[in-house]
Amino acid sequence: MNSRAKGARGERQWRDEMRALEALGLGSDDDFEAVRTAWRKLAKENHPDVRPGDTEAADRFQKIQAAYDVLKAAEDRRLAL
């Protein structure tokens, strides 16, 4: 893979991480423990079992989960280095 493709992928991952942090109400200087804490709090508040029939909460829950997945993958990549 050429360096240009690697740079584009890295830029995309960075943007995805920033969006994920925003979805969890966090800033770029927060550590992964803050990510985990925010994810748990928001997931509990918006879980479909807690708010049955609330489609907006279900949508928020999916976005929260997707944000956590992005940030967890990023943390795993950092730990693998």
N, CA, C and O atoms as a printed pandas DataFrame, in Angstrom:
     atom_number atom_name residue_name chain_id  residue_number  x_coord  y_coord  z_coord
0              1         N          MET        A               1    0.855   -1.175    0.000
1              2        CA          MET        A               1    0.000    0.000    0.000
2              3         C          MET        A               1    0.900    1.237    0.000
3              4         O          MET        A               1    1.877    1.311    0.745
4              5         N          ASN        A               2    0.559    2.185   -0.833
5              6        CA          ASN        A               2    1.401    3.382   -0.901
6              7         C          ASN        A               2    1.093    4.321    0.272
7              8         O          ASN        A               2    0.068    4.189    0.941
8              9         N          SER        A               3    1.992    5.257    0.499
9             10        CA          SER        A               3    1.857    6.145    1.656
10            11         C          SER        A               3    0.631    7.047    1.538
11            12         O          SER        A               3    0.048    7.439    2.548
12            13         N          ARG        A               4    0.245    7.371    0.323
13            14        CA          ARG        A               4   -0.944    8.213    0.139
14            15         C          ARG        A               4   -2.195    7.480    0.603
15            16         O          ARG        A               4   -3.055    8.068    1.260
16            17         N          ALA        A               5   -2.297    6.206    0.265
17            18        CA          ALA        A               5   -3.450    5.415    0.706
18            19         C          ALA        A               5   -3.438    5.243    2.216
19            20         O          ALA        A               5   -4.487    5.316    2.855
20            21         N          LYS        A               6   -2.260    5.015    2.796
21            22        CA          LYS        A               6   -2.155    4.890    4.243
22            23         C          LYS        A               6   -2.572    6.193    4.924
23            24         O          LYS        A               6   -3.259    6.174    5.945
24            25         N          GLY        A               7   -2.153    7.321    4.356
25            26        CA          GLY        A               7   -2.514    8.621    4.919
26            27         C          GLY        A               7   -4.006    8.874    4.871
27            28         O          GLY        A               7   -4.578    9.401    5.825
28            29         N          ALA        A               8   -4.640    8.505    3.771
29            30        CA          ALA        A               8   -6.087    8.690    3.642
30            31         C          ALA        A               8   -6.823    7.813    4.645
31            32         O          ALA        A               8   -7.807    8.241    5.248
32            33         N          ARG        A               9   -6.345    6.586    4.820
33            34        CA          ARG        A               9   -6.994    5.684    5.774
34            35         C          ARG        A               9   -6.812    6.219    7.196
35            36         O          ARG        A               9   -7.748    6.195    7.995
36            37         N          GLY        A              10   -5.623    6.695    7.505
37            38        CA          GLY        A              10   -5.374    7.252    8.825
38            39         C          GLY        A              10   -6.227    8.482    9.100
39            40         O          GLY        A              10   -6.738    8.659   10.207
40            41         N          GLU        A              11   -6.377    9.320    8.098
41            42        CA          GLU        A              11   -7.218   10.515    8.224
42            43         C          GLU        A              11   -8.675   10.118    8.466
43            44         O          GLU        A              11   -9.358   10.722    9.293
44            45         N          ARG        A              12   -9.139    9.116    7.753
45            46        CA          ARG        A              12  -10.525    8.648    7.906
46            47         C          ARG        A              12  -10.726    8.068    9.308
47            48         O          ARG        A              12  -11.743    8.329    9.949
48            49         N          GLN        A              13   -9.754    7.278    9.783
49            50        CA          GLN        A              13   -9.860    6.708   11.131
50            51         C          GLN        A              13   -9.878    7.814   12.175
51            52         O          GLN        A              13  -10.641    7.745   13.139
52            53         N          TRP        A              14   -9.049    8.830   11.994
53            54        CA          TRP        A              14   -9.013    9.945   12.926
54            55         C          TRP        A              14  -10.366   10.662   12.968
55            56         O          TRP        A              14  -10.883   10.970   14.042
56            57         N          ARG        A              15  -10.937   10.926   11.774
57            58        CA          ARG        A              15  -12.259   11.586   11.711
58            59         C          ARG        A              15  -13.319   10.730   12.384
59            60         O          ARG        A              15  -14.154   11.244   13.129
60            61         N          ASP        A              16  -13.292    9.421   12.125
61            62        CA          ASP        A              16  -14.257    8.517   12.752
62            63         C          ASP        A              16  -14.130    8.546   14.273
63            64         O          ASP        A              16  -15.135    8.545   14.984
64            65         N          GLU        A              17  -12.892    8.574   14.769
65            66        CA          GLU        A              17  -12.677    8.636   16.209
66            67         C          GLU        A              17  -13.202    9.946   16.792
67            68         O          GLU        A              17  -13.809    9.946   17.863
68            69         N          MET        A              18  -12.975   11.051   16.103
69            70        CA          MET        A              18  -13.464   12.348   16.592
70            71         C          MET        A              18  -14.996   12.367   16.622
71            72         O          MET        A              18  -15.590   12.872   17.575
72            73         N          ARG        A              19  -15.629   11.826   15.595
73            74        CA          ARG        A              19  -17.099   11.742   15.573
74            75         C          ARG        A              19  -17.608   10.853   16.706
75            76         O          ARG        A              19  -18.618   11.155   17.342
76            77         N          ALA        A              20  -16.901    9.764   16.948
77            78        CA          ALA        A              20  -17.301    8.842   18.011
78            79         C          ALA        A              20  -17.189    9.519   19.378
79            80         O          ALA        A              20  -18.081    9.383   20.215
80            81         N          LEU        A              21  -16.107   10.239   19.600
81            82        CA          LEU        A              21  -15.952   10.969   20.857
82            83         C          LEU        A              21  -17.078   11.988   21.035
83            84         O          LEU        A              21  -17.623   12.146   22.127
84            85         N          GLU        A              22  -17.412   12.666   19.957
85            86        CA          GLU        A              22  -18.500   13.650   20.000
86            87         C          GLU        A              22  -19.828   12.980   20.350
87            88         O          GLU        A              22  -20.608   13.515   21.137
88            89         N          ALA        A              23  -20.082   11.811   19.766
89            90        CA          ALA        A              23  -21.325   11.086   20.029
90            91         C          ALA        A              23  -21.447   10.699   21.498
91            92         O          ALA        A              23  -22.551   10.601   22.033
92            93         N          LEU        A              24  -20.309   10.481   22.143
93            94        CA          LEU        A              24  -20.310   10.128   23.565
94            95         C          LEU        A              24  -20.180   11.353   24.468
95            96         O          LEU        A              24  -20.146   11.225   25.692
96            97         N          GLY        A              25  -20.107   12.539   23.863
97            98        CA          GLY        A              25  -20.012   13.771   24.642
98            99         C          GLY        A              25  -18.641   13.992   25.252
99           100         O          GLY        A              25  -18.519   14.628   26.299
100          101         N          LEU        A              26  -17.599   13.466   24.598
101          102        CA          LEU        A              26  -16.241   13.563   25.112
102          103         C          LEU        A              26  -15.364   14.407   24.205
103          104         O          LEU        A              26  -15.734   14.711   23.071
104          105         N          GLY        A              27  -14.210   14.778   24.709
105          106        CA          GLY        A              27  -13.240   15.533   23.933
106          107         C          GLY        A              27  -12.058   14.670   23.558
107          108         O          GLY        A              27  -11.924   13.543   24.034
108          109         N          SER        A              28  -11.206   15.198   22.707
109          110        CA          SER        A              28  -10.066   14.431   22.203
110          111         C          SER        A              28   -9.026   14.139   23.274
111          112         O          SER        A              28   -8.174   13.272   23.081
112          113         N          ASP        A              29   -9.079   14.845   24.395
113          114        CA          ASP        A              29   -8.091   14.616   25.447
114          115         C          ASP        A              29   -8.550   13.593   26.486
115          116         O          ASP        A              29   -7.803   13.290   27.417
116          117         N          ASP        A              30   -9.763   13.055   26.345
117          118        CA          ASP        A              30  -10.252   12.057   27.294
118          119         C          ASP        A              30   -9.611   10.701   27.031
119          120         O          ASP        A              30   -9.347   10.338   25.885
120          121         N          ASP        A              31   -9.364    9.953   28.111
121          122        CA          ASP        A              31   -8.746    8.637   27.972
122          123         C          ASP        A              31   -9.820    7.562   27.758
123          124         O          ASP        A              31  -11.017    7.848   27.771
124          125         N          PHE        A              32   -9.365    6.326   27.563
125          126        CA          PHE        A              32  -10.316    5.267   27.240
126          127         C          PHE        A              32  -11.226    4.928   28.419
127          128         O          PHE        A              32  -12.352    4.476   28.212
128          129         N          GLU        A              33  -10.768    5.135   29.635
129          130        CA          GLU        A              33  -11.638    4.893   30.789
130          131         C          GLU        A              33  -12.825    5.854   30.766
131          132         O          GLU        A              33  -13.939    5.464   31.117
132          133         N          ALA        A              34  -12.605    7.103   30.359
133          134        CA          ALA        A              34  -13.703    8.065   30.215
134          135         C          ALA        A              34  -14.656    7.617   29.108
135          136         O          ALA        A              34  -15.871    7.778   29.225
136          137         N          VAL        A              35  -14.101    7.059   28.038
137          138        CA          VAL        A              35  -14.926    6.529   26.943
138          139         C          VAL        A              35  -15.830    5.427   27.485
139          140         O          VAL        A              35  -17.039    5.428   27.252
140          141         N          ARG        A              36  -15.231    4.494   28.209
141          142        CA          ARG        A              36  -15.992    3.360   28.743
142          143         C          ARG        A              36  -17.087    3.835   29.708
143          144         O          ARG        A              36  -18.209    3.329   29.674
144          145         N          THR        A              37  -16.762    4.795   30.555
145          146        CA          THR        A              37  -17.731    5.314   31.520
146          147         C          THR        A              37  -18.900    6.008   30.815
147          148         O          THR        A              37  -20.060    5.778   31.156
148          149         N          ALA        A              38  -18.590    6.855   29.835
149          150        CA          ALA        A              38  -19.638    7.561   29.094
150          151         C          ALA        A              38  -20.502    6.574   28.319
151          152         O          ALA        A              38  -21.725    6.705   28.279
152          153         N          TRP        A              39  -19.856    5.584   27.702
153          154        CA          TRP        A              39  -20.598    4.573   26.931
154          155         C          TRP        A              39  -21.575    3.821   27.828
155          156         O          TRP        A              39  -22.739    3.645   27.470
156          157         N          ARG        A              40  -21.107    3.379   28.985
157          158        CA          ARG        A              40  -21.987    2.631   29.896
158          159         C          ARG        A              40  -23.176    3.473   30.334
159          160         O          ARG        A              40  -24.312    2.999   30.338
160          161         N          LYS        A              41  -22.913    4.714   30.701
161          162        CA          LYS        A              41  -23.984    5.608   31.167
162          163         C          LYS        A              41  -25.019    5.831   30.074
163          164         O          LYS        A              41  -26.219    5.681   30.305
164          165         N          LEU        A              42  -24.548    6.191   28.877
165          166        CA          LEU        A              42  -25.472    6.479   27.782
166          167         C          LEU        A              42  -26.193    5.223   27.294
167          168         O          LEU        A              42  -27.370    5.276   26.939
168          169         N          ALA        A              43  -25.487    4.102   27.277
169          170        CA          ALA        A              43  -26.118    2.853   26.833
170          171         C          ALA        A              43  -27.232    2.451   27.797
171          172         O          ALA        A              43  -28.298    2.011   27.366
172          173         N          LYS        A              44  -26.991    2.600   29.091
173          174        CA          LYS        A              44  -28.027    2.268   30.079
174          175         C          LYS        A              44  -29.241    3.175   29.938
175          176         O          LYS        A              44  -30.378    2.719   30.062
176          177         N          GLU        A              45  -29.004    4.450   29.680
177          178        CA          GLU        A              45  -30.109    5.400   29.548
178          179         C          GLU        A              45  -30.946    5.160   28.301
179          180         O          GLU        A              45  -32.149    5.416   28.306
180          181         N          ASN        A              46  -30.324    4.671   27.237
181          182        CA          ASN        A              46  -31.008    4.570   25.946
182          183         C          ASN        A              46  -31.277    3.142   25.487
183          184         O          ASN        A              46  -31.732    2.931   24.363
184          185         N          HIS        A              47  -31.004    2.169   26.333
185          186        CA          HIS        A              47  -31.169    0.765   25.937
186          187         C          HIS        A              47  -32.637    0.473   25.620
187          188         O          HIS        A              47  -33.525    0.927   26.341
188          189         N          PRO        A              48  -32.899   -0.277   24.551
189          190        CA          PRO        A              48  -34.281   -0.600   24.166
190          191         C          PRO        A              48  -35.060   -1.341   25.262
191          192         O          PRO        A              48  -36.282   -1.207   25.331
192          193         N          ASP        A              49  -34.399   -2.103   26.102
193          194        CA          ASP        A              49  -35.102   -2.779   27.196
194          195         C          ASP        A              49  -35.538   -1.800   28.282
195          196         O          ASP        A              49  -36.516   -2.045   28.988
196          197         N          VAL        A              50  -34.813   -0.695   28.412
197          198        CA          VAL        A              50  -35.151    0.319   29.404
198          199         C          VAL        A              50  -36.211    1.265   28.849
199          200         O          VAL        A              50  -37.056    1.766   29.590
200          201         N          ARG        A              51  -36.159    1.503   27.544
201          202        CA          ARG        A              51  -37.097    2.426   26.893
202          203         C          ARG        A              51  -37.821    1.723   25.744
203          204         O          ARG        A              51  -37.621    2.078   24.583
204          205         N          PRO        A              52  -38.647    0.746   26.051
205          206        CA          PRO        A              52  -39.347    0.013   24.989
206          207         C          PRO        A              52  -40.283    0.934   24.202
207          208         O          PRO        A              52  -41.008    1.749   24.773
208          209         N          GLY        A              53  -40.246    0.782   22.896
209          210        CA          GLY        A              53  -41.116    1.567   22.037
210          211         C          GLY        A              53  -40.581    2.951   21.686
211          212         O          GLY        A              53  -41.181    3.645   20.865
212          213         N          ASP        A              54  -39.493    3.360   22.273
213          214        CA          ASP        A              54  -38.909    4.674   22.002
214          215         C          ASP        A              54  -37.892    4.529   20.861
215          216         O          ASP        A              54  -36.742    4.153   21.087
216          217         N          THR        A              55  -38.330    4.829   19.647
217          218        CA          THR        A              55  -37.460    4.634   18.487
218          219         C          THR        A              55  -36.275    5.598   18.485
219          220         O          THR        A              55  -35.197    5.250   18.003
220          221         N          GLU        A              56  -36.466    6.805   19.020
221          222        CA          GLU        A              56  -35.348    7.751   19.102
222          223         C          GLU        A              56  -34.265    7.235   20.046
223          224         O          GLU        A              56  -33.075    7.359   19.757
224          225         N          ALA        A              57  -34.673    6.663   21.163
225          226        CA          ALA        A              57  -33.707    6.094   22.102
226          227         C          ALA        A              57  -32.990    4.904   21.462
227          228         O          ALA        A              57  -31.788    4.724   21.659
228          229         N          ALA        A              58  -33.722    4.098   20.701
229          230        CA          ALA        A              58  -33.101    2.960   20.019
230          231         C          ALA        A              58  -32.064    3.435   19.003
231          232         O          ALA        A              58  -30.997    2.834   18.874
232          233         N          ASP        A              59  -32.374    4.501   18.291
233          234        CA          ASP        A              59  -31.409    5.076   17.338
234          235         C          ASP        A              59  -30.181    5.613   18.070
235          236         O          ASP        A              59  -29.049    5.395   17.637
236          237         N          ARG        A              60  -30.409    6.318   19.185
237          238        CA          ARG        A              60  -29.281    6.830   19.979
238          239         C          ARG        A              60  -28.431    5.674   20.497
239          240         O          ARG        A              60  -27.202    5.746   20.486
240          241         N          PHE        A              61  -29.088    4.611   20.950
241          242        CA          PHE        A              61  -28.363    3.452   21.460
242          243         C          PHE        A              61  -27.458    2.864   20.382
243          244         O          PHE        A              61  -26.306    2.527   20.652
244          245         N          GLN        A              62  -27.977    2.742   19.163
245          246        CA          GLN        A              62  -27.170    2.206   18.060
246          247         C          GLN        A              62  -25.977    3.110   17.761
247          248         O          GLN        A              62  -24.878    2.617   17.510
248          249         N          LYS        A              63  -26.181    4.418   17.783
249          250        CA          LYS        A              63  -25.087    5.356   17.536
250          251         C          LYS        A              63  -24.052    5.295   18.653
251          252         O          LYS        A              63  -22.851    5.362   18.394
252          253         N          ILE        A              64  -24.512    5.170   19.880
253          254        CA          ILE        A              64  -23.611    5.061   21.026
254          255         C          ILE        A              64  -22.775    3.797   20.917
255          256         O          ILE        A              64  -21.569    3.818   21.161
256          257         N          GLN        A              65  -23.417    2.699   20.552
257          258        CA          GLN        A              65  -22.705    1.434   20.414
258          259         C          GLN        A              65  -21.683    1.492   19.276
259          260         O          GLN        A              65  -20.562    1.001   19.411
260          261         N          ALA        A              66  -22.082    2.096   18.157
261          262        CA          ALA        A              66  -21.158    2.229   17.020
262          263         C          ALA        A              66  -19.953    3.100   17.410
263          264         O          ALA        A              66  -18.818    2.802   17.038
264          265         N          ALA        A              67  -20.212    4.172   18.159
265          266        CA          ALA        A              67  -19.124    5.042   18.601
266          267         C          ALA        A              67  -18.161    4.281   19.500
267          268         O          ALA        A              67  -16.944    4.407   19.365
268          269         N          TYR        A              68  -18.701    3.502   20.406
269          270        CA          TYR        A              68  -17.837    2.713   21.290
270          271         C          TYR        A              68  -17.020    1.711   20.484
271          272         O          TYR        A              68  -15.831    1.530   20.746
272          273         N          ASP        A              69  -17.640    1.062   19.514
273          274        CA          ASP        A              69  -16.925    0.092   18.682
274          275         C          ASP        A              69  -15.736    0.729   17.967
275          276         O          ASP        A              69  -14.658    0.140   17.903
276          277         N          VAL        A              70  -15.934    1.933   17.429
277          278        CA          VAL        A              70  -14.850    2.659   16.746
278          279         C          VAL        A              70  -13.715    2.955   17.726
279          280         O          VAL        A              70  -12.545    2.737   17.414
280          281         N          LEU        A              71  -14.069    3.449   18.903
281          282        CA          LEU        A              71  -13.048    3.825   19.880
282          283         C          LEU        A              71  -12.368    2.609   20.503
283          284         O          LEU        A              71  -11.181    2.666   20.825
284          285         N          LYS        A              72  -13.094    1.523   20.674
285          286        CA          LYS        A              72  -12.499    0.288   21.197
286          287         C          LYS        A              72  -11.487   -0.264   20.195
287          288         O          LYS        A              72  -10.403   -0.696   20.586
288          289         N          ALA        A              73  -11.831   -0.254   18.915
289          290        CA          ALA        A              73  -10.894   -0.720   17.874
290          291         C          ALA        A              73   -9.645    0.154   17.859
291          292         O          ALA        A              73   -8.534   -0.354   17.707
292          293         N          ALA        A              74   -9.817    1.451   18.014
293          294        CA          ALA        A              74   -8.668    2.364   18.043
294          295         C          ALA        A              74   -7.787    2.080   19.254
295          296         O          ALA        A              74   -6.561    2.085   19.146
296          297         N          GLU        A              75   -8.409    1.832   20.404
297          298        CA          GLU        A              75   -7.649    1.513   21.612
298          299         C          GLU        A              75   -6.904    0.191   21.431
299          300         O          GLU        A              75   -5.743    0.080   21.824
300          301         N          ASP        A              76   -7.550   -0.797   20.850
301          302        CA          ASP        A              76   -6.894   -2.080   20.597
302          303         C          ASP        A              76   -5.694   -1.916   19.669
303          304         O          ASP        A              76   -4.657   -2.547   19.873
304          305         N          ARG        A              77   -5.835   -1.069   18.652
305          306        CA          ARG        A              77   -4.695   -0.811   17.733
306          307         C          ARG        A              77   -3.549   -0.155   18.493
307          308         O          ARG        A              77   -2.389   -0.511   18.285
308          309         N          ARG        A              78   -3.853    0.784   19.359
309          310        CA          ARG        A              78   -2.807    1.476   20.120
310          311         C          ARG        A              78   -2.083    0.506   21.071
311          312         O          ARG        A              78   -0.864    0.571   21.227
312          313         N          LEU        A              79   -2.847   -0.384   21.696
313          314        CA          LEU        A              79   -2.253   -1.333   22.624
314          315         C          LEU        A              79   -1.415   -2.389   21.916
315          316         O          LEU        A              79   -0.494   -2.956   22.505
316          317         N          ALA        A              80   -1.732   -2.652   20.660
317          318        CA          ALA        A              80   -1.002   -3.664   19.890
318          319         C          ALA        A              80    0.373   -3.164   19.443
319          320         O          ALA        A              80    1.236   -3.959   19.073
320          321         N          LEU        A              81    0.573   -1.847   19.478
321          322        CA          LEU        A              81    1.855   -1.294   19.044
322          323         C          LEU        A              81    2.960   -1.511   20.015
323          324         O          LEU        A              81    4.090   -1.093   19.766
